[in-house]
Each structure stands twice: as structure tokens, then as C-alpha cells.
């Protein structure tokens, strides 16, 4: 058996897992940032009396919430896939 090829494949798998973890971390950071931004604009919307500013803030909040829901669904879907693959056993 050629262990150099096996080591190379293992190194490639480790790199793939590291890249995947970085992506998940970036998604979680983006979700956290979006939640802060939504909170900031909701406060701004409550404190302003200008109708145009309120409408723009509401539009911005809606778009950020949609993006956040999409990102959360990606992370949630990923966690479900991890559980399913973790529960299967290979013989």
C-alpha cells in the first residue's frame, strides 16, 4: 500500500475541512452583524419623524432580515446534514 498517496488525500481532506469551518465562521459573523444592524435601524426608525427615512429604514431592515434568514437556513441545513452523516455507520 502506498502511504504517500494516503497522506496526500488526508492532507487534502484536512484543508477542505478547514476551509469549510472558515466559511461557517464567516456566515455566523455575518448573521451577528446583521442582527446588530437591524437593531440599530429599528431604533433609528422609532426615533425619526421623517416618513421617508422611516420607509427607507423599514426597507433596509426587511432586506437584512431576509438575508439573515437565508444565512441561518444554510447553517441550520448544514447542522442537519452533520447529524445525519454522524449517525450512519459504515461496515
C-alpha positions in Angstrom: 0.0 0.0 0.0 1.3 3.4 -0.9 1.1 5.6 2.2 2.3 8.8 0.4 -1.0 8.9 -1.6 -3.0 8.2 1.5 -1.2 11.1 3.4 -1.8 13.4 0.5 -5.5 12.6 0.4 -5.7 13.1 4.2 -4.0 16.5 3.9 -6.5 17.5 1.2 -9.4 16.4 3.4 -8.0 18.4 6.3 -7.7 21.5 4.1 -11.2 21.1 2.9 -12.5 20.8 6.4 -10.5 23.9 7.5 -11.9 25.9 4.5 -15.4 24.7 5.4 -15.0 25.8 9.0 -13.8 29.2 7.9 -16.9 29.7 5.7 -19.2 28.7 8.6 -17.4 31.1 10.9 -17.8 33.9 8.3 -21.5 33.2 7.9 -22.1 33.2 11.7 -20.2 36.5 11.9 -22.3 38.0 9.1 -25.5 36.9 10.9 -24.4 38.5 14.1 -23.5 41.7 12.3 -26.9 41.7 10.5 -28.7 41.4 13.9 -26.8 44.4 15.2 -27.6 46.4 12.1 -31.3 45.5 12.3 -31.4 46.6 15.9 -29.7 49.9 15.1 -32.1 50.7 12.3 -35.2 49.7 14.3 -34.1 52.2 17.0 -33.5 54.8 14.3 -36.9 54.2 12.7 -38.6 54.6 16.1 -36.8 57.9 16.8 -37.2 59.6 13.5 -40.3 61.5 12.4 -39.5 61.8 8.8 -41.7 59.5 6.8 -39.1 58.9 4.0 -36.4 58.0 6.5 -38.8 55.6 8.2 -39.7 53.9 4.9 -36.0 53.6 3.9 -35.1 52.1 7.3 -38.0 49.7 7.1 -36.9 48.6 3.6 -33.3 48.1 4.8 -34.5 46.2 7.8 -36.6 43.9 5.6 -33.8 43.2 3.2 -31.3 42.4 6.0 -33.8 40.1 7.8 -34.3 38.2 4.5 -30.5 37.8 4.1 -30.2 36.7 7.8 -32.9 34.1 7.3 -31.2 32.7 4.3 -27.8 32.5 6.1 -29.4 30.9 9.1 -31.1 28.3 6.8 -27.7 27.5 5.3 -26.2 26.9 8.7 -29.2 25.0 10.0 -29.3 22.8 6.9 -25.6 22.1 7.4 -26.1 21.1 11.0 -28.8 18.7 10.0 -26.5 17.1 7.4 -23.8 16.7 10.0 -26.2 14.9 12.4 -27.4 12.6 9.7 -23.9 11.7 8.5 -22.7 11.3 12.1 -25.4 8.8 12.8 -24.6 6.5 9.9 -22.1 3.7 10.4 -20.0 2.1 7.7 -19.3 -1.6 7.9 
